[in-house]
Amino acid sequence: MGLAVRLTDVGIDRFGICQAAGCPGVFIDTSTSNTRRYCSERCMNRANVSACRARKRGEDEGAAKTPTTIGHGVARSFGSPLSGHLGL
C-alpha cells in the first residue's frame, strides 16, 4: 500500500527499473532532474566500475596495436620500454 500511495504522490513517470545488468530492482526517482538510473548505490557502483574496466581494456588493447605518430610523421609503437631509447 505504501508504494501505491507514493506513486500517486510523485506520478508514474517517476517509477523506474534499474539499469544495472542482471538487477531486477525498481525505484521511485525523487531527484529534481529525473535522471536516476539505478535502484541503489551498490548497483550504480558496480555498473560504473564495470564500464571503467571495459574502457581500460579497450585502451590497453588499442595502445598495443595502434602505432603513434610523433614529430614529423614518424610512426612509433610504444610496445617496448626501450623503443624510445634505441630510436626505433
C-alpha positions as CSV (number, residue, x, y, z in Angstrom):
1,M,0.0,0.0,0.0
2,G,2.9,2.4,0.8
3,L,4.3,2.1,-2.7
4,A,0.9,2.8,-4.3
5,V,0.5,5.9,-2.2
6,R,4.0,7.2,-3.0
7,L,3.5,6.6,-6.7
8,T,0.2,8.6,-6.7
9,D,2.1,11.4,-4.9
10,V,5.0,11.7,-7.4
11,G,3.5,10.2,-10.5
12,I,4.0,7.1,-12.6
13,D,6.7,8.9,-14.7
14,R,9.0,8.7,-11.6
15,F,8.8,4.9,-11.5
16,G,11.9,3.2,-12.9
17,I,13.6,-0.1,-13.5
18,C,17.3,-0.5,-12.5
19,Q,19.7,-0.2,-15.5
20,A,22.4,-2.4,-13.9
21,A,23.0,-5.7,-15.7
22,G,21.1,-8.6,-14.0
23,C,19.3,-6.4,-11.4
24,P,15.5,-6.7,-11.3
25,G,15.2,-3.8,-8.9
26,V,12.7,-1.0,-9.2
27,F,12.8,2.5,-7.7
28,I,10.9,5.8,-7.5
29,D,13.1,8.7,-8.8
30,T,12.9,11.5,-6.3
31,S,15.8,13.5,-7.9
32,T,14.9,17.0,-9.1
33,S,16.2,16.3,-12.7
34,N,14.5,12.9,-13.0
35,T,17.8,11.2,-14.0
36,R,18.1,8.3,-11.6
37,R,19.1,5.1,-13.4
38,Y,19.9,2.6,-10.6
39,C,17.9,1.2,-7.6
40,S,20.8,1.6,-5.2
41,E,24.3,2.9,-4.7
42,R,25.6,-0.7,-4.9
43,C,24.2,-1.2,-8.4
44,M,25.5,2.2,-9.5
45,N,29.0,1.5,-8.3
46,R,29.1,-2.0,-9.9
47,A,28.0,-0.5,-13.2
48,N,30.5,2.3,-13.1
49,V,33.4,0.0,-12.2
50,S,32.4,-2.4,-14.9
51,A,32.3,0.5,-17.5
52,C,35.6,1.8,-16.3
53,R,37.3,-1.6,-16.6
54,A,35.9,-2.1,-20.1
55,R,37.3,1.3,-21.1
56,K,40.7,0.4,-19.7
57,R,40.7,-2.9,-21.5
58,G,39.9,-1.1,-24.7
59,E,42.7,1.4,-24.1
60,D,45.3,-1.3,-23.3
61,E,44.4,-3.3,-26.4
62,G,44.4,-0.2,-28.6
63,A,47.7,1.1,-27.3
64,A,49.5,-2.2,-28.0
65,K,48.2,-2.5,-31.6
66,T,48.0,1.1,-32.8
67,P,51.2,2.9,-33.7
68,T,51.5,6.5,-32.5
69,T,52.7,9.3,-34.8
70,I,55.4,11.6,-33.3
71,G,57.0,14.7,-34.6
72,H,57.4,14.6,-38.4
73,G,55.0,11.8,-39.2
74,V,57.3,9.1,-37.8
75,A,55.2,6.2,-36.6
76,R,56.4,4.6,-33.4
77,S,54.9,1.7,-31.4
78,F,55.4,2.0,-27.7
79,G,55.2,-1.7,-27.1
80,S,58.8,-2.0,-25.8
81,P,60.1,0.2,-22.9
82,L,63.4,0.6,-24.8
83,S,61.9,1.8,-28.1
84,G,62.4,5.5,-27.2
85,H,66.0,5.0,-26.2
86,L,67.0,3.0,-29.2
87,G,65.4,5.3,-31.8
88,L,63.1,2.5,-33.0
